[in-house]
């Protein structure tokens, strides 16, 4: 994997870059739609590629390991062959899911023993096992196995958790370095900075992660219950330390405003379920603010969903029609909203990139933050 830093904003830490993988290039800053089980919910690949213009999508190690399972994925030739997406992919390590989904789990130095949320069967994730699973799934970028600390954790717990994540990282890297990719293209391992909301822990973790000289680095354990201002502060602390010549990935973030704030602080990559999950619940993000499509005010609004929107759905369907679909619980509502929101997110990071290159990002961003925050 190569990363070329193309432009740095003169008045902020915002950057525009280019990541090159064996499955193609990614222009940063970028938003990555989440395809948990190998599918971005309610969205066809054609729409993802041609309309939303996704350059990279995510898969989830925990979910794919349970379903369809490694045997099916390996026989298919990896996730790219299995789901037909021929552009770059990233898999997270399943750490977050093990800690959030499995009610019954045992955390040990060795790894985490957990029960499947599907059938209650018992499983063990160790750093080595997770590397083997991610090799089998075959994404271009794979994440190290970490413990995701809750945003409200006490200092002592956060410190122990971070130290465990660092020890696990060393084991991940050792296993990664002694194994080969399975499908004839390269994979890159990204380590994850932890440390909760404590600046000294975040600093220590960022220094440890930076010392590993990986192809890229991630910031984890944010947007997990801590105040937004704390999140921004932690990004600043970490990005002062993480190398500027490697991509920086802020995991699981966030709202459109969070993304612009992250870009301003030097983040290159983002993912979040928000555009699809909130979309399926009737929330639309637009250039002029946020719309709740269940509201009565749209009942007889026959204007397009968004006149100058980023997707074909924006002018094909009216607000009144989309409101009707939500109220009638039609599946098409979930599709339209998901496509619209993802296209908007990709448009937004694309606009940020244009303004970074043009040198006027810090003028454009505050006005855009104000616009997209409005409740319509």
ABEGO torsion letter per residue (X at the ends): XBBBBABBBAABABBBBBBBBAAEBBBOBBBBBBBAAGBBBGBBAAAAAAAAGBABBBBBAAAAAAOAEAAAAAAAGEAAAAAGBABBBBBBAGAAAAAAABABBBBBAAEBBBBBAAAGBBBBBBAAAAAAAAAAAGBABBBBBBBBBBAABBAAAAAAAAAAAAAAAAAAAAAAAABBBAAGBBBBBBBBBBGEABAAAAAAAAAAAAAAGBABBBBBGBGAGBBAAAAAAAAAAAAAABBAABBBBBBGOEBAAAAAAAAAAGBABBBBAAAAAAAAAGBBBBAAEBBBAABAAAAABABBABAABABAAAAABBAAAAAAAAAAGBAAAAAAAAAAAAAAAAAAAAAAAAAAAAGAAAAAAAAAAAAAABBX
